[in-house]
């Protein structure tokens, strides 16, 4: 039987709310494996640290003997769910969803124990869903109930459009709980309404209502908005060690303790000590960032990779030295020739677009041999070292 201290820890560390806590406690004390549900919509490839918050919680339950069921939302991803955003996510084709899901299936088990997990696809039950099933599903809820959801209510009051298909998203997510007979569903606080719809639908269908674990939203690398692939403020768990370490080091100081709390096994007492030391200015944030970056990088690679990433960061970013393995880029160089630096950066794969390159130049983020570039037109010599941003380098060679 689970002891009180373990039960309290699993309900408090990285958890905002448990619905219904008393019922959950009773389930945990029954000494029977629970079916734990967490869904993922592969709207874009790759899992990021925001997803890891929930996956780590699932791993805790696995270690207590419970069964994890990961649902790949290959149907709901085609509908799109605003989840508090001002606009709907674009609808995807099934082929796009399957392609994105491939990375999820490969990355889940960097956190969750594969031996104690089951991956299921929504198409296993929605593949045979016909119009009568959909109508029957919608008959259990009213429009007024759905307008209680904060983001729907805000958009309705502001006169912004809400597509009918958006109302289907929480219904289909709720039916997932019925299909797998979920005992506990996990999601971020922005998914509270959807999880509660699942709880209600199970009761309507004659099942025991699932408990809902609501976890905090991890702030992205901008320190303001939720970590999101669509907002480009995320750290992917497949990022190379140097990139992962560097992105963690770029975090604002005020999110450090929440990252330790949600993404590491550092004890509650140690996290509290860190928070107090930061507030009293008894420790430099850089010291904690390095500890955090090494911890997170080590989770997805190994200690040797994490240490090498730290050495790379200290040499390239802190001491502004060129990395040991600078990629070369061949340019047709002639005496007095002028090159468009934005075109060079895009062609070399250093940035994704000319607009991103222009923005870097305007912000003083591009250097040639240590000199800031102030305009797009530059003269390049053989052997010139170009730095873009804080961590990207290329060496010019003659074509």
PLY file of the C-alpha trace (Angstrom):
ply
format ascii 1.0
element vertex 399
property float x
property float y
property float z
element edge 398
property int vertex1
property int vertex2
end_header
0.00 0.00 0.00
1.24 3.46 -0.85
2.40 5.47 2.16
1.07 8.95 2.94
4.37 10.72 2.23
4.64 9.22 -1.29
1.00 9.98 -2.00
1.42 13.59 -0.88
4.57 14.02 -2.99
3.01 12.63 -6.15
0.01 14.97 -5.76
2.04 18.10 -5.03
5.32 18.09 -7.01
4.60 19.49 -10.44
0.82 19.42 -9.91
-1.63 22.33 -9.77
-4.87 20.50 -9.01
-6.26 16.97 -8.59
-9.96 16.46 -9.41
-11.33 14.81 -7.26
-8.55 14.45 -4.68
-10.51 12.33 -2.19
-11.59 9.89 -4.92
-8.03 9.73 -6.25
-6.66 8.89 -2.78
-9.17 6.04 -2.48
-8.12 4.63 -5.87
-4.43 4.77 -4.96
-5.02 2.85 -1.73
-6.84 -0.03 -3.47
-3.56 -1.67 -4.51
-4.79 -2.23 -8.07
-3.06 -0.99 -11.23
-4.68 2.18 -12.57
-5.04 3.05 -16.25
-3.31 6.39 -16.78
-4.19 8.42 -19.86
-2.24 11.15 -21.57
-2.95 12.32 -25.11
-0.66 13.99 -27.64
-1.71 15.78 -30.80
1.11 15.52 -33.32
0.34 18.89 -34.91
4.10 19.31 -35.47
6.97 16.86 -35.09
9.05 16.39 -31.94
8.37 16.34 -28.22
9.66 19.28 -26.18
10.32 19.91 -22.49
6.76 21.15 -22.02
5.54 17.63 -22.81
8.19 16.16 -20.51
6.50 17.70 -17.44
3.58 15.28 -17.90
5.70 12.36 -19.06
7.82 12.58 -15.91
4.67 12.40 -13.80
3.59 9.30 -15.73
6.98 7.72 -15.06
6.46 8.28 -11.31
3.19 6.35 -11.49
4.79 3.59 -13.54
7.35 3.08 -10.79
4.41 2.50 -8.43
3.11 -0.27 -10.71
0.47 1.55 -12.77
-0.21 1.25 -16.52
0.40 4.21 -18.84
-1.63 4.61 -22.02
-0.31 7.19 -24.45
-2.88 8.27 -27.02
-1.66 9.60 -30.35
-4.39 12.04 -31.43
-4.33 11.30 -35.12
-7.97 12.44 -35.39
-8.10 15.45 -33.07
-4.89 16.82 -34.61
-6.81 17.10 -37.86
-9.42 19.31 -36.16
-7.19 21.66 -34.18
-7.72 22.97 -30.66
-7.09 26.59 -29.65
-6.10 25.69 -26.05
-6.19 29.32 -25.01
-4.66 30.68 -28.19
-6.39 33.47 -30.08
-6.60 31.46 -33.28
-7.30 27.86 -34.17
-4.42 25.60 -35.04
-4.49 24.75 -38.74
-6.24 21.55 -39.73
-3.83 18.88 -40.98
-4.15 16.02 -43.41
-3.96 12.50 -42.02
-0.67 11.98 -43.88
0.85 15.05 -42.18
-0.29 13.78 -38.78
1.20 10.31 -39.34
4.52 11.84 -40.42
4.63 14.04 -37.30
3.65 11.15 -35.05
6.66 9.10 -36.07
8.94 11.38 -34.05
6.60 11.10 -31.03
6.69 7.31 -31.09
10.48 7.40 -31.11
10.80 10.02 -28.35
8.14 9.00 -25.78
10.40 6.37 -24.32
13.26 8.70 -23.54
11.14 9.47 -20.46
8.45 6.81 -20.07
9.28 3.13 -19.44
8.39 1.33 -22.67
7.77 -1.98 -20.87
4.99 -0.45 -18.78
3.35 1.68 -21.45
0.89 1.15 -24.27
0.63 3.43 -27.31
-2.78 3.61 -29.00
-4.07 5.62 -31.93
-7.46 7.34 -31.89
-8.15 5.85 -35.31
-8.52 2.48 -33.57
-11.99 3.61 -32.45
-12.72 6.68 -34.58
-11.86 4.87 -37.79
-15.30 3.24 -37.71
-17.15 6.24 -36.24
-20.04 7.26 -38.50
-22.34 10.30 -38.50
-24.84 8.67 -36.14
-22.07 8.13 -33.57
-21.04 11.79 -33.83
-24.62 13.04 -33.42
-25.16 10.74 -30.45
-21.94 12.08 -28.88
-22.94 15.72 -29.34
-26.40 15.08 -27.83
-24.89 14.64 -24.35
-23.73 18.28 -24.05
-25.11 21.77 -24.68
-23.60 24.80 -26.39
-23.90 26.70 -23.10
-21.69 24.12 -21.39
-18.97 24.55 -24.00
-19.10 28.32 -23.84
-18.04 28.00 -20.20
-14.58 27.11 -21.45
-12.48 30.27 -20.97
-10.96 30.59 -24.41
-14.30 29.92 -26.14
-16.07 32.42 -23.84
-13.43 35.10 -24.45
-13.60 34.71 -28.21
-17.40 34.65 -28.19
-17.59 37.88 -26.16
-15.02 39.52 -28.43
-16.94 38.52 -31.54
-14.08 36.36 -32.83
-15.08 33.27 -34.82
-15.33 29.80 -33.30
-15.58 26.96 -35.81
-18.11 24.21 -35.13
-15.29 21.71 -35.54
-13.58 23.21 -32.49
-16.44 22.02 -30.30
-15.76 18.49 -31.53
-12.24 18.49 -30.11
-13.16 18.17 -26.39
-15.88 15.65 -27.29
-13.46 13.41 -29.14
-10.82 13.78 -26.42
-13.49 12.85 -23.88
-14.48 9.78 -25.87
-10.83 8.66 -25.76
-11.30 8.26 -22.00
-14.36 6.08 -22.60
-12.58 3.99 -25.25
-9.64 3.09 -23.01
-11.58 3.17 -19.70
-9.23 5.74 -18.20
-8.85 5.94 -14.43
-6.70 9.09 -14.37
-6.07 11.62 -17.16
-3.11 14.02 -17.18
-2.97 17.40 -18.87
-1.91 21.01 -18.52
-4.12 23.57 -16.84
-5.18 24.78 -20.31
-6.80 21.35 -20.82
-8.95 21.42 -17.66
-12.26 21.78 -19.50
-11.44 18.93 -21.88
-10.46 16.59 -19.04
-13.67 17.37 -17.16
-15.75 16.65 -20.27
-14.09 13.22 -20.33
-15.02 12.70 -16.68
-18.65 13.65 -17.39
-18.91 11.49 -20.52
-17.62 8.42 -18.68
-20.38 8.83 -16.09
-22.97 9.24 -18.86
-21.67 6.05 -20.48
-21.90 4.10 -17.23
-18.18 4.05 -16.43
-16.34 5.13 -13.30
-15.38 8.79 -13.78
-11.68 9.42 -14.29
-9.64 11.57 -11.94
-7.94 14.62 -13.48
-4.33 15.62 -12.85
-3.70 19.22 -13.90
-0.07 20.20 -14.26
1.51 23.65 -14.64
2.32 25.03 -18.05
6.06 25.21 -18.67
7.14 28.67 -19.80
9.18 28.71 -23.01
12.64 30.09 -23.64
11.18 33.60 -23.97
10.21 33.44 -20.29
6.69 34.70 -21.02
4.53 32.37 -23.09
3.93 28.63 -22.75
6.52 26.45 -24.41
5.18 25.74 -27.86
6.48 24.59 -31.21
4.19 27.05 -32.98
5.68 29.91 -30.91
9.26 28.74 -31.64
10.21 29.05 -27.96
10.76 25.37 -27.23
13.60 23.00 -26.37
13.13 19.70 -28.20
14.29 16.54 -26.47
15.99 15.55 -29.73
18.01 18.78 -29.88
21.77 18.03 -30.08
23.50 18.30 -26.68
25.20 21.63 -27.47
21.91 23.19 -28.62
19.93 21.80 -25.67
22.51 23.05 -23.17
22.72 26.46 -24.86
18.95 26.92 -24.96
18.65 26.15 -21.25
21.41 28.70 -20.58
19.37 31.32 -22.46
16.43 31.02 -20.01
15.50 34.08 -17.94
16.67 33.91 -14.33
13.15 34.00 -12.90
12.11 30.63 -14.39
15.06 28.61 -13.08
13.44 27.21 -9.95
10.27 26.20 -11.82
12.41 24.28 -14.33
14.23 22.52 -11.48
10.85 21.74 -9.91
9.16 20.40 -13.05
12.02 18.79 -14.96
14.51 17.36 -12.45
14.68 15.06 -9.44
16.34 17.71 -7.29
14.58 17.51 -3.90
11.85 19.93 -2.82
14.14 21.19 -0.05
16.97 21.92 -2.49
14.63 23.76 -4.87
13.40 25.88 -1.97
17.02 26.64 -0.99
17.76 27.72 -4.56
14.77 30.06 -4.59
15.82 31.63 -1.28
19.46 31.98 -2.40
18.42 33.67 -5.64
16.10 36.08 -3.84
18.82 36.96 -1.31
21.41 37.25 -4.14
23.56 34.66 -2.36
24.19 32.73 -5.58
24.79 33.85 -9.15
22.03 32.69 -11.54
24.71 31.53 -14.01
25.81 28.87 -11.52
22.28 27.46 -11.24
21.74 27.66 -15.01
24.81 25.54 -15.62
23.60 23.00 -13.06
20.16 22.93 -14.70
21.53 22.73 -18.26
23.88 19.88 -17.31
21.05 18.04 -15.51
18.57 18.29 -18.40
21.12 17.50 -21.12
22.31 14.52 -19.09
18.77 13.13 -18.89
18.47 12.80 -22.66
22.10 11.99 -23.41
24.72 11.13 -20.78
27.02 12.85 -18.31
29.91 12.89 -20.79
27.78 14.62 -23.43
26.45 17.10 -20.85
29.98 17.97 -19.68
31.16 18.38 -23.29
28.17 20.67 -23.97
29.13 22.78 -20.95
32.73 23.05 -22.15
31.48 24.05 -25.61
29.21 26.73 -24.09
31.97 28.17 -21.92
34.42 28.29 -24.81
32.11 29.57 -27.56
29.56 31.73 -25.72
31.22 32.87 -22.51
34.75 33.25 -23.85
33.63 34.00 -27.42
36.07 31.51 -28.93
35.29 29.61 -32.09
34.20 25.98 -31.61
36.69 23.27 -32.49
34.61 21.85 -35.34
33.45 24.85 -37.40
31.49 23.94 -40.53
32.99 25.23 -43.78
31.02 27.04 -46.47
32.38 27.53 -49.98
31.90 30.94 -51.62
32.92 32.13 -55.10
35.37 34.78 -53.93
37.09 37.25 -56.22
39.03 40.41 -55.39
36.69 43.22 -54.41
33.57 41.05 -54.73
30.65 41.83 -52.45
28.35 39.18 -50.98
24.87 39.41 -49.48
25.45 38.10 -45.95
21.78 37.18 -45.53
21.94 34.92 -48.60
25.17 33.34 -47.35
23.65 32.57 -43.93
20.54 30.98 -45.47
22.52 28.94 -48.04
24.89 27.72 -45.33
21.93 26.53 -43.24
22.79 28.84 -40.35
19.33 30.47 -40.36
16.01 29.41 -41.85
15.10 32.53 -43.82
16.40 35.82 -45.21
14.06 37.70 -42.84
15.62 35.93 -39.84
19.10 36.78 -41.17
18.18 40.44 -41.68
16.79 40.62 -38.16
20.04 39.19 -36.75
22.09 41.76 -38.68
19.88 44.62 -37.46
20.23 43.41 -33.86
24.02 43.21 -34.12
23.95 39.43 -33.93
26.25 38.72 -36.89
30.04 39.10 -36.76
32.83 38.50 -39.28
36.21 37.90 -37.62
34.91 39.55 -34.45
33.58 42.67 -36.17
29.81 43.33 -36.09
28.11 43.40 -39.47
26.03 46.56 -39.93
24.61 45.98 -43.42
23.67 43.16 -45.76
26.48 43.73 -48.29
29.90 42.52 -47.09
33.28 41.55 -48.48
34.33 38.01 -47.61
37.85 36.65 -47.65
38.97 33.05 -47.60
39.18 31.81 -44.00
36.78 34.43 -42.59
34.93 33.26 -39.48
31.25 34.22 -39.36
29.28 34.09 -36.12
25.49 34.22 -36.27
23.61 34.57 -33.00
25.40 33.23 -29.96
26.29 29.70 -31.05
26.35 29.37 -34.86
29.69 29.59 -36.70
30.83 28.96 -40.28
34.27 29.27 -41.88
34.46 30.70 -45.42
36.48 28.72 -47.94
37.09 29.54 -51.60
34.87 27.68 -54.04
0 1
1 2
2 3
3 4
4 5
5 6
6 7
7 8
8 9
9 10
10 11
11 12
12 13
13 14
14 15
15 16
16 17
17 18
18 19
19 20
20 21
21 22
22 23
23 24
24 25
25 26
26 27
27 28
28 29
29 30
30 31
31 32
32 33
33 34
34 35
35 36
36 37
37 38
38 39
39 40
40 41
41 42
42 43
43 44
44 45
45 46
46 47
47 48
48 49
49 50
50 51
51 52
52 53
53 54
54 55
55 56
56 57
57 58
58 59
59 60
60 61
61 62
62 63
63 64
64 65
65 66
66 67
67 68
68 69
69 70
70 71
71 72
72 73
73 74
74 75
75 76
76 77
77 78
78 79
79 80
80 81
81 82
82 83
83 84
84 85
85 86
86 87
87 88
88 89
89 90
90 91
91 92
92 93
93 94
94 95
95 96
96 97
97 98
98 99
99 100
100 101
101 102
102 103
103 104
104 105
105 106
106 107
107 108
108 109
109 110
110 111
111 112
112 113
113 114
114 115
115 116
116 117
117 118
118 119
119 120
120 121
121 122
122 123
123 124
124 125
125 126
126 127
127 128
128 129
129 130
130 131
131 132
132 133
133 134
134 135
135 136
136 137
137 138
138 139
139 140
140 141
141 142
142 143
143 144
144 145
145 146
146 147
147 148
148 149
149 150
150 151
151 152
152 153
153 154
154 155
155 156
156 157
157 158
158 159
159 160
160 161
161 162
162 163
163 164
164 165
165 166
166 167
167 168
168 169
169 170
170 171
171 172
172 173
173 174
174 175
175 176
176 177
177 178
178 179
179 180
180 181
181 182
182 183
183 184
184 185
185 186
186 187
187 188
188 189
189 190
190 191
191 192
192 193
193 194
194 195
195 196
196 197
197 198
198 199
199 200
200 201
201 202
202 203
203 204
204 205
205 206
206 207
207 208
208 209
209 210
210 211
211 212
212 213
213 214
214 215
215 216
216 217
217 218
218 219
219 220
220 221
221 222
222 223
223 224
224 225
225 226
226 227
227 228
228 229
229 230
230 231
231 232
232 233
233 234
234 235
235 236
236 237
237 238
238 239
239 240
240 241
241 242
242 243
243 244
244 245
245 246
246 247
247 248
248 249
249 250
250 251
251 252
252 253
253 254
254 255
255 256
256 257
257 258
258 259
259 260
260 261
261 262
262 263
263 264
264 265
265 266
266 267
267 268
268 269
269 270
270 271
271 272
272 273
273 274
274 275
275 276
276 277
277 278
278 279
279 280
280 281
281 282
282 283
283 284
284 285
285 286
286 287
287 288
288 289
289 290
290 291
291 292
292 293
293 294
294 295
295 296
296 297
297 298
298 299
299 300
300 301
301 302
302 303
303 304
304 305
305 306
306 307
307 308
308 309
309 310
310 311
311 312
312 313
313 314
314 315
315 316
316 317
317 318
318 319
319 320
320 321
321 322
322 323
323 324
324 325
325 326
326 327
327 328
328 329
329 330
330 331
331 332
332 333
333 334
334 335
335 336
336 337
337 338
338 339
339 340
340 341
341 342
342 343
343 344
344 345
345 346
346 347
347 348
348 349
349 350
350 351
351 352
352 353
353 354
354 355
355 356
356 357
357 358
358 359
359 360
360 361
361 362
362 363
363 364
364 365
365 366
366 367
367 368
368 369
369 370
370 371
371 372
372 373
373 374
374 375
375 376
376 377
377 378
378 379
379 380
380 381
381 382
382 383
383 384
384 385
385 386
386 387
387 388
388 389
389 390
390 391
391 392
392 393
393 394
394 395
395 396
396 397
397 398
